[in-house]
Amino acid sequence: MRICVYCGSSSAAAPAYLEAARDLGQAIGRAGHALVFGGFDQGLMGAVAHGAHEAGGQVFGVVPASVDYFKMRSAQVFPCDQEIEVADLAARKAMMEDLSDAFVALPGSFGTLDEYYNVLAQGKISTTGKPIVLLNVNGFYDSLALLHQRMVDDGFMGAVELASAPLAADSSEAIRYLEECVSGIHRL
């Protein structure tokens, strides 16, 4: 299975987040899965790639040629098994979705949330939705879970949509959930 990981690329992230990203990458590799990620070797993005690589997992990096904001383009591109260069961020997001069977969102910022909600929205309007799980490191997504419950309570979505947006406490739980979804044991 190819698992796409969305996450922050900031080098200012706290060590606990970097550890969780590396642990997730290692869990992906140890389970015999491949990692699809944003390609750069910085922040959580680099940590998850190093973890997957260290554990023997294949690593697919999708790098936008147009990115130069915050000098990110000058960041070292992780030495992937396969590096795929695309035109821009929109093309990167589409390519990462196409390449992947399942998704995990680690802590991050606007880009991470954009990617996460795009997968959820596609799953809502498609019969071929792919599973996604939030890895709730240090309670990072607790407030988001409250917002999701508020969406149900106020009638903006139902319990089925809420169930398609689970939180995992650790990498093992996240991988197990995705494996069950993809194998058909756990239905979204």
Salt bridges, closest charged atoms under 4 A:
ASP41 OD1 - HIS50 NE2 2.91
GLU54 OE2 - ARG22 NH1 2.41
GLU85 OE1 - ARG73 NH2 3.45
ASP114 OD2 - LYS93 NZ 2.81
ASP154 OD2 - ARG150 NE 2.52
GLU179 OE2 - HIS33 NE2 2.70
